[in-house]
Amino acid sequence: MAVFLLLLLIAVVLGLIGVVAKGMLFLLFIGIAIFLVSVVFVARRGTRRARTVTR
């Protein structure tokens, strides 16, 4: 969960810098890509945990 929050924080910061700073639009796209990677990371972790059977 800590990795997800770190990636989410990085994505938000890069996105804000990309929107505010003129000529740094590529940072917005990098932020969006990091956000998508973090969502996929959490989704994969969640499905892996759901498959384990506890006895």
N, C-alpha and C positions, 0 to 999 in steps of 0.2 A: 504494500500500500504506500510505503514511503517513496518508492520509485515512481509510482504513478503521480503522487502529489508533486514531486520534484519536476517531473516532465511537464506536468500541467502548469506549474509556476514558470518554468522556462518558456513554454509556449505563449503564455499570456504576456510576459515581459517582452519577448521578441515581437509579438504581434502589436503591442502598444508602441514600441519603438518604430516598427515598420509603418504604422499609421501616422504617427506624429512627425517623424523626421522626414524631411523632403529628400527624395531620391533613394530612400531605403525601403522601397516596397518589397524587395526580395526578402527582407526580414519577416514581413507579414506572411509570405508564403512558406518560409521555413518554420515559423510558429504554427501555422496550420498543419504542416506535415508532422511536426512533433506532437501536436495534439492528436492527430489521427493515429500515430504510432502508439501513443499512450492508451488510447481507447482500445485499440486492438490488443495491446498487452494485457489490459485488465480483463477484456472479454475472454481471451485465451486462458488466463489464470482462473477465471470464474468457472469456465466449462470443465477444466481439468479437476477442480475441487468437487464439482457436482457429481462427477462420475465415480468418485471413490465411495466405497461402501463401508460403513462403520458397523462393527459388530459389538 
